[in-house]
Amino acid sequence: MDNQALEARVNEHYGKEGLLERILTAASDEGLRLDHCQSSDFSAVSEFHIGGRKSTIELAKMAQLSEGDKVLDVGCGLGGPARTLVEEFGVFVDGIDLTSEFCAVANELTRITGLSEGAKFSQGNALNLNCEPGSYDVVWTQQSCMNIEDKRQMFAEVNRVLKPGGAYVFQEVLAGVEDAVIKFPVPWAKEANMSYLWDEEKIKNSILKLNMVPHIWKNATEQYLDEYRILAAKTADVSNTPVMGVHLMLGGQAGVMRRNVVSNLSQGLIAIYQGVFKKEK
Ligand SMILES: C[S@@+](CC[C@H](N)C(=O)[O-])C[C@H]1O[C@@H](n2cnc3c(N)ncnc32)[C@H](O)[C@@H]1O
């Protein structure tokens, strides 16, 4: 698929007009005052990956982020992970995402939570990063690669923009077995035609080919599955849907999408991997 077609398809799947209004209405329904909001108040919708804010913090600790690090979050979504990293680790984050509406909402939620000095967001494509070579201490992708067919090109771009000695930090949904046939819809795709999952060996070998050194590589499925199962049941319970949540983005299919993730994970058809790779000095 060419880049234009990919961009149109990703924007059509994730970008739903009026998202900011829905999030702000949910905040108000929860009794939040916008002039007193914290980034965690929006985590239920803006940390759009398994493990939520908790897994962002755990991943950053594994990667040993240092205060002042310059981080590029590729596929940043609504900027939940970026704001958490700014707040908890004192880093500076540039976020890019192919879904233009997500970038606009990310900038506004960051302004509301008083973190604009630390994080800013713009539209961009992981396959063609608009960044200088060697300009980041850390490149971060957190469940951003599932819609990307040409992952080798994305990893090459990650490697290009990292400083020597910099870290590529990764939490992704992988195929549990080669050519696994998974149940759809899932949060990243309604159908198989925009889901590209590679298995562990294929992903790891593609990153290692760039001469990046693995520091951490682990299957984190068991760590997050039980909590995610509870969250999926809550999302699917239409009589009691949480006010703030991914249904604001994904609409009425959010519950079934999350349930399908649980089913795919439980059967070993998909798995959650976390990794930290260092670019050679
Ligand atoms: C499941 S969301 C995860 C968002 C965010 N990383 C988080 O954890 O909250 C996947 C994101 O990847 C973005 N994405 C998909 N393909 C992309 C590409 N080629 N370049 C940049 N972003 C992309 C989507 O727009 C979406 O925001």
The ligand as an ORCA input file, in Angstrom:
! r2SCAN-3c Opt
* xyz 0 1
  C      -3.310      1.918     19.213
  S      -2.859      3.561     18.850
  C      -1.591      3.826     20.078
  C      -1.376      5.277     20.390
  C      -0.338      5.594     21.461
  N       0.964      5.039     21.131
  C      -0.767      5.094     22.817
  O      -0.196      4.109     23.276
  O      -1.650      5.711     23.419
  C      -1.929      3.384     17.338
  C      -1.500      4.707     16.761
  O      -0.591      4.510     15.686
  C      -0.836      5.526     14.731
  N      -0.235      5.109     13.445
  C      -0.579      4.063     12.653
  N       0.211      4.015     11.567
  C       1.091      5.046     11.665
  C       2.149      5.528     10.846
  N       2.494      4.944      9.680
  N       2.845      6.614     11.269
  C       2.520      7.243     12.427
  N       1.512      6.831     13.232
  C       0.809      5.751     12.871
  C      -2.343      5.635     14.712
  O      -2.787      6.834     14.137
  C      -2.663      5.517     16.193
  O      -2.679      6.758     16.820
*
